[in-house]
Structures are given as structure tokens and as C-alpha cells.
Amino acid sequence: MSSVNLNFYANSLHFRTEVRVALPEYPDQRNPDVPRNQAFDPTRKFPVVYLLHGFTGDYSDWSGMLPIENFANKYGMALVMPHGYNTWYLNISEQMQMETYIAEELPAAMEAMLPISSLPENRFIAGLSMGGTGAMRIAWKYPERYRAVASMSGLPDLTLPLGEPEDRAAYEALVAGSISDCLSSASAFSQSETSIPAIAADAVEKGIKLPPLLFMYGRQDPRFDIQFHSFRQFAEKHHLPVRFSTAEGNHDFGYWEPSSREFLSWFHELSYSH
């Protein structure tokens, strides 16, 4: 992979922000028999995955805690890893429109600066924990923009209890407080704009085609019983395009490593099936 860390001004956020981008190697990049002006084909645009990190993390988690760039290089896919700032990827104020930034401004900037595809059929989004929640909501709120979405350990319904164990009570309180603050700040927006179940139900009622979702959870995750099962019932009731995947694992990078390989493989298959 080739990688670059960019810092640029985002109108949606009203400040400069960082994003890491990883690009796969060109097919002839290492071939000494191919002229360099041909090895780096300027017309090539790579399929791209926008990766949203979890609560208290940042964009460096993807490359620092996971070998995801190696996985993506295998599948010939670019990765865009923005900073989410514990916003739950919501438009929480006029000054912090994180959802708008992720769905609209960031792709426009990346597609202008880098060899990244602007075609919806080659654009994917995924996330873990808080990022999985954001990826689901953004993909289904902007369904015309994404080929597919993957959520690892996401929280489809932020109004449900978190289910954290007692030995993590302080962290549970921190997460719950963050969710409450962000939802309260986003109160100017209607529930149909911020709630994943409401967005999905509204799309079904209007006959809007939603991008398929790969919804993944570790069976030892303290949120598994509350979030996974309730969302599965909801998805089946409304005939949503969701694939469910469970495996042994907790709410941690030990589970997210093999899961990230799984969703990238699925994205790769879809990118060649349209």
C-alpha cells in the first residue's frame, strides 16, 4: 500500500481535520519492464472504503491496531480513515456537522485529490462500535451514494441500554453520557434523520432501495444480547437487506481483526458483481 496523512479545512466542521488514506499498489508498480508513466496509470480509480473508528479512538486505530491496510491491498481497495471526534457521526450542531462531512464533503475532497472512484457502485462504508453505528445510519440515509455497508459491533438503537459489565461502569457512564449529549445536540433534527430504525422504516415505506448491510457481532460482546437480537428482529420484520454474521469474540480488536477481513472480502466481491 501507499499511504498519506492529509490535513485540510472542512466547511462542515469549521476547522482543519486529519484523514489517513491508504491506496493499493498499481498492478505494474513493481514491474521493471513497464515504463513508469504506464505503471502508474493516471486514469485508474480505485474502489474505496470509508472507515469510521470507535468511541474514544481516532483514525489511526485502523492502521495502528489492525493490519487492515494489508487486507485492503490484497483486494485492490483504497481506504479513507477520517477522525470522528466522539460525535457518533451525527450533525450535532451547525458548527459540527459530522454526518454531512462524512457523507458529502469528505468524498468530494478525496475524489478530487486522489485516484479514488466517484462511482456509487465502487464506494463502501464501514465502521466499528460507534463507527459501525455511524456507517449504518449514513449509508441508509444516503442510499444512492453507497454500494454496501458493514457494521462491526455497532449500536443500531442508541436508546437501548448498553449492557456493559459492572467492572467497566465508569466507561459505560462515559459512553452513555456521550450518546445523550450528541442526541440532545442533534435534537434540532427529526428522529427520521438520526434514528437508524426510523430511517430504515421510512425507506421501506417509500420503496427506497437500501444498500446491503453486513451486520457483525462477537457473541461475548456485552451488547450482543441487547443490540444484535433486537436489530435482527427489526430487520426481519421489515425485510431489510441485512446479512448477519456472528463469531466468538468480544467488543475489542481481537474480534474486529478477522471481521474486517470478512467485510473487505465481501466488498471486493460486490465491487465486481455490478
Secondary structure by P-SEA (a helix, b strand, c coil): cbbbbbbbbbccccccbbbbbbbcccccccccccccccccccccccbbbbbbbcccccccccccccaaaaaaaaabbbbbbbbcccccccccccccaaaaaaacaaaaaaaaccccccccccbbbccccaaaaaaaaaaaaacccccbbbbccccccccccccccccaaaaaaaaaaaaaaaaaaacccccccccaaaaaaaaaaacccccccbbbbbcccccccccaaaaaaaaaaaccbbbbbbccccccaaaaaaaaaaaaaaaaaaaacc
